[in-house]
Each structure stands twice: as structure tokens, then as C-alpha cells.
């Protein structure tokens, strides 16, 4: 079920939905935020992830702020998340953003 999100976040919502059709598990949640953080505003990222996960926007926004200063994710997890995104046209999404 797609929720009501602003038009400018639709492509990001669909990217996340494609890469994580069963939801975003805890192990991949912060690495996903970290990857998308580089290409989105804090609030837009928090809004789209909150919509997709059903989490409170302000909790997600705090997580977004947290990943902005984190660099200690394992390369394996980051790579796994990127592979999921790549299989869902991540490169096209990057070009469009």
C-alpha cells in the first residue's frame, strides 16, 4: 500500500519499496539512511523513510542526524544495501536527484 507522499519523494519511496519489499530490517536501516543521506536533505530523507516504515518522523529525523556523523558501518552491510538499491535503478535515481 503506497501512502500519500509529496511528488518529489515518490521516486525515493519507490526505490526503497523495490529494494526492501518486506521492510527495512534493523541491520540495514542505518546503513540505508547513510547511503541516501549523501543525496537528500535531512528532512526529505526522514519524511520518506518515516512514510515507508511507519516510524515517527521525529525519531527518523534524529536517526538521519545521527548517521550524518557516523562512519563506522561495516563495508559488507553498506555493500549489501547498495546492491539492493542498484537492482532497483539506484543509478537512475541518483541521476534524477
N, CA, C and O atoms as CSV, one atom per row, in Angstrom:
chain,resi,resn,atom,element,x,y,z
A,1,UNK,N,N,0.836,-1.185,0.000
A,1,UNK,CA,C,0.000,0.000,0.000
A,1,UNK,C,C,0.879,1.246,0.000
A,1,UNK,O,O,1.653,1.456,0.934
A,2,UNK,N,N,0.772,2.050,-1.009
A,2,UNK,CA,C,1.546,3.286,-1.062
A,2,UNK,C,C,0.805,4.372,-0.287
A,2,UNK,O,O,-0.400,4.569,-0.442
A,3,UNK,N,N,1.555,5.056,0.535
A,3,UNK,CA,C,0.987,6.116,1.339
A,3,UNK,C,C,1.041,7.419,0.561
A,3,UNK,O,O,1.626,7.480,-0.520
A,4,UNK,N,N,0.443,8.438,1.100
A,4,UNK,CA,C,0.448,9.743,0.449
A,4,UNK,C,C,1.758,10.450,0.772
A,4,UNK,O,O,2.016,10.813,1.919
A,5,UNK,N,N,2.568,10.638,-0.241
A,5,UNK,CA,C,3.835,11.344,-0.062
A,5,UNK,C,C,3.945,12.420,-1.129
A,5,UNK,O,O,3.320,12.307,-2.184
A,6,UNK,N,N,4.725,13.456,-0.876
A,6,UNK,CA,C,4.890,14.513,-1.877
A,6,UNK,C,C,5.479,13.957,-3.176
A,6,UNK,O,O,6.245,12.993,-3.161
A,7,UNK,N,N,5.114,14.570,-4.279
A,7,UNK,CA,C,5.561,14.106,-5.593
A,7,UNK,C,C,7.085,14.032,-5.689
A,7,UNK,O,O,7.617,13.121,-6.323
A,8,UNK,N,N,7.788,14.971,-5.074
A,8,UNK,CA,C,9.248,14.981,-5.189
A,8,UNK,C,C,9.919,13.842,-4.424
A,8,UNK,O,O,11.119,13.617,-4.582
A,9,UNK,N,N,9.162,13.125,-3.601
A,9,UNK,CA,C,9.727,11.988,-2.866
A,9,UNK,C,C,9.243,10.640,-3.405
A,9,UNK,O,O,9.636,9.591,-2.893
A,10,UNK,N,N,8.402,10.663,-4.425
A,10,UNK,CA,C,7.831,9.428,-4.960
A,10,UNK,C,C,8.908,8.480,-5.482
A,10,UNK,O,O,8.844,7.278,-5.223
A,11,UNK,N,N,9.890,8.997,-6.208
A,11,UNK,CA,C,10.922,8.113,-6.768
A,11,UNK,C,C,11.756,7.474,-5.656
A,11,UNK,O,O,12.169,6.321,-5.774
A,12,UNK,N,N,12.002,8.214,-4.587
A,12,UNK,CA,C,12.764,7.660,-3.465
A,12,UNK,C,C,11.948,6.598,-2.746
A,12,UNK,O,O,12.478,5.553,-2.369
A,13,UNK,N,N,10.671,6.859,-2.556
A,13,UNK,CA,C,9.779,5.890,-1.924
A,13,UNK,C,C,9.767,4.584,-2.729
A,13,UNK,O,O,9.874,3.493,-2.169
A,14,UNK,N,N,9.636,4.721,-4.049
A,14,UNK,CA,C,9.595,3.532,-4.906
A,14,UNK,C,C,10.924,2.787,-4.893
A,14,UNK,O,O,10.945,1.557,-4.936
A,15,UNK,N,N,12.038,3.525,-4.834
A,15,UNK,CA,C,13.357,2.898,-4.737
A,15,UNK,C,C,13.462,2.061,-3.466
A,15,UNK,O,O,13.897,0.911,-3.513
A,16,UNK,N,N,13.067,2.631,-2.339
A,16,UNK,CA,C,13.126,1.915,-1.060
A,16,UNK,C,C,12.169,0.727,-1.083
A,16,UNK,O,O,12.514,-0.363,-0.627
A,17,UNK,N,N,10.984,0.939,-1.609
A,17,UNK,CA,C,9.983,-0.128,-1.682
A,17,UNK,C,C,10.482,-1.295,-2.531
A,17,UNK,O,O,10.270,-2.456,-2.183
A,18,UNK,N,N,11.137,-0.986,-3.631
A,18,UNK,CA,C,11.683,-2.027,-4.507
A,18,UNK,C,C,12.816,-2.782,-3.818
A,18,UNK,O,O,12.864,-4.012,-3.858
A,19,UNK,N,N,13.726,-2.044,-3.187
A,19,UNK,CA,C,14.895,-2.669,-2.560
A,19,UNK,C,C,14.533,-3.431,-1.296
A,19,UNK,O,O,15.194,-4.411,-0.954
A,20,UNK,N,N,13.492,-2.994,-0.599
A,20,UNK,CA,C,13.115,-3.602,0.680
A,20,UNK,C,C,11.608,-3.889,0.715
A,20,UNK,O,O,10.877,-3.299,1.511
A,21,UNK,N,N,11.154,-4.797,-0.151
A,21,UNK,CA,C,9.711,-5.053,-0.232
A,21,UNK,C,C,9.116,-5.624,1.060
A,21,UNK,O,O,7.920,-5.478,1.311
A,22,UNK,N,N,9.944,-6.267,1.869
A,22,UNK,CA,C,9.465,-6.848,3.123
A,22,UNK,C,C,9.714,-5.917,4.308
A,22,UNK,O,O,9.492,-6.299,5.457
A,23,UNK,N,N,10.173,-4.703,4.032
A,23,UNK,CA,C,10.502,-3.767,5.102
A,23,UNK,C,C,12.010,-3.705,5.309
A,23,UNK,O,O,12.754,-4.544,4.801
A,24,UNK,N,N,12.444,-2.714,6.052
A,24,UNK,CA,C,13.871,-2.496,6.295
A,24,UNK,C,C,14.212,-3.063,7.664
A,24,UNK,O,O,13.715,-2.575,8.679
A,25,UNK,N,N,15.055,-4.085,7.702
A,25,UNK,CA,C,15.405,-4.657,8.993
A,25,UNK,C,C,16.417,-3.759,9.722
A,25,UNK,O,O,17.049,-2.894,9.116
A,26,UNK,N,N,16.549,-3.981,11.008
A,26,UNK,CA,C,17.394,-3.119,11.847
A,26,UNK,C,C,18.842,-3.067,11.374
A,26,UNK,O,O,19.492,-2.028,11.481
A,27,UNK,N,N,19.349,-4.178,10.854
A,27,UNK,CA,C,20.748,-4.230,10.419
A,27,UNK,C,C,20.999,-3.322,9.212
A,27,UNK,O,O,22.107,-2.816,9.037
A,28,UNK,N,N,19.984,-3.118,8.387
A,28,UNK,CA,C,20.151,-2.338,7.157
A,28,UNK,C,C,19.585,-0.923,7.255
A,28,UNK,O,O,19.828,-0.103,6.369
A,29,UNK,N,N,18.842,-0.626,8.308
A,29,UNK,CA,C,18.168,0.660,8.458
A,29,UNK,C,C,19.149,1.840,8.485
A,29,UNK,O,O,19.042,2.737,7.649
A,30,UNK,N,N,20.078,1.860,9.402
A,30,UNK,CA,C,21.029,2.977,9.476
A,30,UNK,C,C,21.958,3.032,8.266
A,30,UNK,O,O,22.224,4.125,7.767
A,31,UNK,N,N,22.465,1.895,7.771
A,31,UNK,CA,C,23.261,1.969,6.541
A,31,UNK,C,C,22.478,2.542,5.358
A,31,UNK,O,O,23.037,3.291,4.557
A,32,UNK,N,N,21.198,2.199,5.240
A,32,UNK,CA,C,20.373,2.773,4.172
A,32,UNK,C,C,20.285,4.287,4.335
A,32,UNK,O,O,20.466,5.028,3.369
A,33,UNK,N,N,20.010,4.742,5.539
A,33,UNK,CA,C,19.960,6.185,5.783
A,33,UNK,C,C,21.279,6.834,5.400
A,33,UNK,O,O,21.301,7.908,4.799
A,34,UNK,N,N,22.374,6.181,5.750
A,34,UNK,CA,C,23.702,6.715,5.461
A,34,UNK,C,C,23.938,6.861,3.960
A,34,UNK,O,O,24.502,7.860,3.514
A,35,UNK,N,N,23.515,5.881,3.190
A,35,UNK,CA,C,23.702,5.916,1.736
A,35,UNK,C,C,22.852,7.026,1.115
A,35,UNK,O,O,23.344,7.802,0.295
A,36,UNK,N,N,21.588,7.100,1.502
A,36,UNK,CA,C,20.691,8.089,0.918
A,36,UNK,C,C,20.978,9.499,1.437
A,36,UNK,O,O,20.666,10.484,0.767
A,37,UNK,N,N,21.563,9.595,2.614
A,37,UNK,CA,C,21.872,10.879,3.254
A,37,UNK,C,C,22.727,11.778,2.362
A,37,UNK,O,O,22.582,13.001,2.367
A,38,UNK,N,N,23.604,11.157,1.609
A,38,UNK,CA,C,24.538,11.921,0.768
A,38,UNK,C,C,23.841,12.669,-0.362
A,38,UNK,O,O,24.407,13.605,-0.925
A,39,UNK,N,N,22.622,12.266,-0.696
A,39,UNK,CA,C,21.933,12.825,-1.859
A,39,UNK,C,C,20.584,13.467,-1.551
A,39,UNK,O,O,19.855,13.856,-2.463
A,40,UNK,N,N,20.257,13.577,-0.273
A,40,UNK,CA,C,18.947,14.120,0.090
A,40,UNK,C,C,19.078,15.081,1.259
A,40,UNK,O,O,20.048,15.032,2.016
A,41,UNK,N,N,18.098,15.950,1.395
A,41,UNK,CA,C,18.059,16.798,2.584
A,41,UNK,C,C,17.642,15.936,3.773
A,41,UNK,O,O,16.981,14.910,3.612
A,42,UNK,N,N,18.033,16.364,4.947
A,42,UNK,CA,C,17.712,15.607,6.167
A,42,UNK,C,C,16.210,15.380,6.303
A,42,UNK,O,O,15.761,14.264,6.562
A,43,UNK,N,N,15.457,16.429,6.130
A,43,UNK,CA,C,14.006,16.334,6.343
A,43,UNK,C,C,13.303,15.507,5.277
A,43,UNK,O,O,12.365,14.771,5.582
A,44,UNK,N,N,13.747,15.622,4.037
A,44,UNK,CA,C,13.139,14.805,2.974
A,44,UNK,C,C,13.432,13.325,3.209
A,44,UNK,O,O,12.557,12.476,3.044
A,45,UNK,N,N,14.663,13.030,3.592
A,45,UNK,CA,C,15.023,11.639,3.875
A,45,UNK,C,C,14.198,11.106,5.038
A,45,UNK,O,O,13.666,9.997,4.972
A,46,UNK,N,N,14.093,11.885,6.091
A,46,UNK,CA,C,13.306,11.452,7.252
A,46,UNK,C,C,11.842,11.251,6.874
A,46,UNK,O,O,11.204,10.297,7.321
A,47,UNK,N,N,11.315,12.149,6.054
A,47,UNK,CA,C,9.910,12.052,5.675
A,47,UNK,C,C,9.617,10.792,4.876
A,47,UNK,O,O,8.648,10.090,5.164
A,48,UNK,N,N,10.441,10.497,3.879
A,48,UNK,CA,C,10.164,9.340,3.033
A,48,UNK,C,C,10.381,8.036,3.802
A,48,UNK,O,O,9.615,7.088,3.630
A,49,UNK,N,N,11.405,7.975,4.641
A,49,UNK,CA,C,11.645,6.750,5.410
A,49,UNK,C,C,10.564,6.564,6.481
A,49,UNK,O,O,10.129,5.442,6.738
A,50,UNK,N,N,10.140,7.649,7.093
A,50,UNK,CA,C,9.052,7.554,8.075
A,50,UNK,C,C,7.775,7.055,7.408
A,50,UNK,O,O,7.063,6.220,7.967
A,51,UNK,N,N,7.490,7.562,6.227
A,51,UNK,CA,C,6.304,7.106,5.490
A,51,UNK,C,C,6.396,5.618,5.170
A,51,UNK,O,O,5.429,4.875,5.339
A,52,UNK,N,N,7.574,5.192,4.703
A,52,UNK,CA,C,7.712,3.798,4.301
A,52,UNK,C,C,7.678,2.845,5.488
A,52,UNK,O,O,7.051,1.788,5.423
A,53,UNK,N,N,8.352,3.217,6.570
A,53,UNK,CA,C,8.464,2.314,7.717
A,53,UNK,C,C,7.319,2.429,8.707
A,53,UNK,O,O,7.080,1.517,9.498
A,54,UNK,N,N,6.606,3.557,8.662
A,54,UNK,CA,C,5.560,3.780,9.647
A,54,UNK,C,C,6.113,4.296,10.976
A,54,UNK,O,O,5.381,4.407,11.959
A,55,UNK,N,N,7.403,4.608,10.996
A,55,UNK,CA,C,8.018,5.142,12.210
A,55,UNK,C,C,7.686,6.625,12.345
A,55,UNK,O,O,7.343,7.292,11.369
A,56,UNK,N,N,7.793,7.115,13.551
A,56,UNK,CA,C,7.570,8.529,13.825
A,56,UNK,C,C,8.610,9.365,13.091
A,56,UNK,O,O,9.804,9.071,13.146
A,57,UNK,N,N,8.151,10.410,12.403
A,57,UNK,CA,C,9.032,11.278,11.626
A,57,UNK,C,C,10.188,11.816,12.467
A,57,UNK,O,O,11.326,11.836,11.999
A,58,UNK,N,N,9.921,12.249,13.690
A,58,UNK,CA,C,10.967,12.858,14.511
A,58,UNK,C,C,12.009,11.838,14.967
A,58,UNK,O,O,13.182,12.179,15.115
A,59,UNK,N,N,11.597,10.607,15.189
A,59,UNK,CA,C,12.566,9.558,15.517
A,59,UNK,C,C,13.474,9.293,14.320
A,59,UNK,O,O,14.689,9.155,14.463
A,60,UNK,N,N,12.863,9.225,13.141
A,60,UNK,CA,C,13.657,9.003,11.928
A,60,UNK,C,C,14.588,10.188,11.682
A,60,UNK,O,O,15.747,10.001,11.312
A,61,UNK,N,N,14.086,11.405,11.887
A,61,UNK,CA,C,14.919,12.593,11.697
A,61,UNK,C,C,16.134,12.556,12.626
A,61,UNK,O,O,17.239,12.906,12.211
A,62,UNK,N,N,15.940,12.138,13.869
A,62,UNK,CA,C,17.083,12.000,14.783
A,62,UNK,C,C,18.066,10.951,14.279
A,62,UNK,O,O,19.278,11.130,14.397
A,63,UNK,N,N,17.552,9.855,13.717
A,63,UNK,CA,C,18.430,8.831,13.135
A,63,UNK,C,C,19.202,9.397,11.950
A,63,UNK,O,O,20.379,9.087,11.766
A,64,UNK,N,N,18.544,10.221,11.150
A,64,UNK,CA,C,19.210,10.865,9.999
A,64,UNK,C,C,20.346,11.757,10.493
A,64,UNK,O,O,21.453,11.711,9.955
A,65,UNK,N,N,20.075,12.561,11.506
A,65,UNK,CA,C,21.135,13.404,12.070
A,65,UNK,C,C,22.289,12.555,12.586
A,65,UNK,O,O,23.457,12.912,12.433
A,66,UNK,N,N,21.947,11.434,13.197
A,66,UNK,CA,C,22.973,10.539,13.751
A,66,UNK,C,C,23.857,9.955,12.657
A,66,UNK,O,O,25.078,9.920,12.810
A,67,UNK,N,N,23.269,9.499,11.561
A,67,UNK,CA,C,24.093,8.891,10.506
A,67,UNK,C,C,24.956,9.922,9.808
A,67,UNK,O,O,25.968,9.575,9.198
A,68,UNK,N,N,24.569,11.185,9.890
A,68,UNK,CA,C,25.379,12.234,9.289
A,68,UNK,C,C,26.770,12.315,9.885
A,68,UNK,O,O,27.703,12.784,9.233
A,69,UNK,N,N,26.913,11.866,11.106
A,69,UNK,CA,C,28.215,11.919,11.770
A,69,UNK,C,C,28.840,10.544,11.969
A,69,UNK,O,O,29.912,10.431,12.564
A,70,UNK,N,N,28.186,9.507,11.482
A,70,UNK,CA,C,28.699,8.142,11.655
A,70,UNK,C,C,29.462,7.698,10.416
A,70,UNK,O,O,29.098,8.034,9.289
A,71,UNK,N,N,30.518,6.944,10.641
A,71,UNK,CA,C,31.268,6.376,9.515
A,71,UNK,C,C,31.664,4.935,9.786
A,71,UNK,O,O,32.478,4.367,9.057
A,72,UNK,N,N,31.105,4.347,10.812
A,72,UNK,CA,C,31.579,3.036,11.239
A,72,UNK,C,C,30.703,1.857,10.824
A,72,UNK,O,O,30.643,0.850,11.531
A,73,UNK,N,N,30.031,1.973,9.697
A,73,UNK,CA,C,29.260,0.829,9.214
A,73,UNK,C,C,30.209,-0.146,8.530
A,73,UNK,O,O,31.186,0.260,7.901
A,74,UNK,N,N,29.916,-1.417,8.658
A,74,UNK,CA,C,30.774,-2.400,8.001
A,74,UNK,C,C,30.596,-2.276,6.487
A,74,UNK,O,O,29.502,-2.014,5.989
A,75,UNK,N,N,31.690,-2.471,5.782
A,75,UNK,CA,C,31.636,-2.396,4.320
A,75,UNK,C,C,30.693,-3.448,3.763
A,75,UNK,O,O,30.048,-3.222,2.739
A,76,UNK,N,N,30.605,-4.589,4.422
A,76,UNK,CA,C,29.739,-5.667,3.945
A,76,UNK,C,C,28.277,-5.239,3.958
A,76,UNK,O,O,27.544,-5.480,2.998
A,77,UNK,N,N,27.853,-4.598,5.057
A,77,UNK,CA,C,26.452,-4.185,5.158
A,77,UNK,C,C,26.159,-3.057,4.169
A,77,UNK,O,O,25.128,-3.074,3.496
A,78,UNK,N,N,27.060,-2.078,4.080
A,78,UNK,CA,C,26.876,-0.983,3.119
A,78,UNK,C,C,26.790,-1.544,1.705
A,78,UNK,O,O,25.933,-1.138,0.921
A,79,UNK,N,N,27.676,-2.475,1.384
A,79,UNK,CA,C,27.686,-3.079,0.053
A,79,UNK,C,C,26.397,-3.850,-0.212
A,79,UNK,O,O,25.847,-3.775,-1.311
A,80,UNK,N,N,25.916,-4.582,0.769
A,80,UNK,CA,C,24.675,-5.338,0.623
A,80,UNK,C,C,23.497,-4.404,0.357
A,80,UNK,O,O,22.666,-4.677,-0.509
A,81,UNK,N,N,23.428,-3.312,1.098
A,81,UNK,CA,C,22.343,-2.352,0.905
A,81,UNK,C,C,22.462,-1.688,-0.472
A,81,UNK,O,O,21.461,-1.510,-1.166
A,82,UNK,N,N,23.679,-1.326,-0.860
A,82,UNK,CA,C,23.868,-0.714,-2.180
A,82,UNK,C,C,23.471,-1.674,-3.295
A,82,UNK,O,O,22.878,-1.251,-4.288
A,83,UNK,N,N,23.788,-2.964,-3.147
A,83,UNK,CA,C,23.399,-3.951,-4.156
A,83,UNK,C,C,21.883,-4.018,-4.294
A,83,UNK,O,O,21.357,-4.100,-5.404
A,84,UNK,N,N,21.184,-3.981,-3.164
A,84,UNK,CA,C,19.715,-3.992,-3.204
A,84,UNK,C,C,19.202,-2.754,-3.946
A,84,UNK,O,O,18.280,-2.845,-4.757
A,85,UNK,N,N,19.805,-1.602,-3.662
A,85,UNK,CA,C,19.388,-0.365,-4.327
A,85,UNK,C,C,19.733,-0.402,-5.812
A,85,UNK,O,O,18.940,0.035,-6.646
A,86,UNK,N,N,20.910,-0.920,-6.145
A,86,UNK,CA,C,21.334,-0.987,-7.555
A,86,UNK,C,C,20.363,-1.833,-8.374
A,86,UNK,O,O,20.093,-1.517,-9.533
A,87,UNK,N,N,19.844,-2.890,-7.790
A,87,UNK,CA,C,18.908,-3.740,-8.520
A,87,UNK,C,C,17.564,-3.043,-8.732
A,87,UNK,O,O,16.691,-3.562,-9.427
A,88,UNK,N,N,17.407,-1.869,-8.130
A,88,UNK,CA,C,16.161,-1.105,-8.252
A,88,UNK,C,C,16.400,0.264,-8.885
A,88,UNK,O,O,15.724,1.237,-8.548
A,89,UNK,N,N,17.361,0.334,-9.800
A,89,UNK,CA,C,17.652,1.566,-10.551
A,89,UNK,C,C,18.191,2.707,-9.691
A,89,UNK,O,O,17.845,3.869,-9.906
A,90,UNK,N,N,19.036,2.374,-8.722
A,90,UNK,CA,C,19.670,3.388,-7.872
A,90,UNK,C,C,20.440,4.417,-8.696
A,90,UNK,O,O,20.388,5.611,-8.404
A,91,UNK,N,N,21.154,3.956,-9.726
A,91,UNK,CA,C,21.929,4.883,-10.541
A,91,UNK,C,C,21.019,5.874,-11.274
A,91,UNK,O,O,21.362,7.051,-11.393
A,92,UNK,N,N,19.885,5.419,-11.759
A,92,UNK,CA,C,18.910,6.315,-12.385
A,92,UNK,C,C,18.372,7.294,-11.349
A,92,UNK,O,O,18.228,8.483,-11.634
A,93,UNK,N,N,18.075,6.801,-10.153
A,93,UNK,CA,C,17.585,7.664,-9.084
A,93,UNK,C,C,18.626,8.754,-8.774
A,93,UNK,O,O,18.277,9.925,-8.622
A,94,UNK,N,N,19.888,8.362,-8.682
A,94,UNK,CA,C,20.952,9.337,-8.423
A,94,UNK,C,C,20.989,10.418,-9.506
A,94,UNK,O,O,21.124,11.606,-9.210
A,95,UNK,N,N,20.867,9.992,-10.751
A,95,UNK,CA,C,20.899,10.947,-11.857
A,95,UNK,C,C,19.714,11.903,-11.800
A,95,UNK,O,O,19.843,13.080,-12.135
A,96,UNK,N,N,18.569,11.398,-11.376
A,96,UNK,CA,C,17.353,12.226,-11.295
A,96,UNK,C,C,17.367,13.171,-10.112
A,96,UNK,O,O,16.767,14.245,-10.165
A,97,UNK,N,N,18.050,12.779,-9.040
A,97,UNK,CA,C,18.091,13.622,-7.841
A,97,UNK,C,C,19.011,14.770,-8.099
A,97,UNK,O,O,19.203,15.615,-7.225
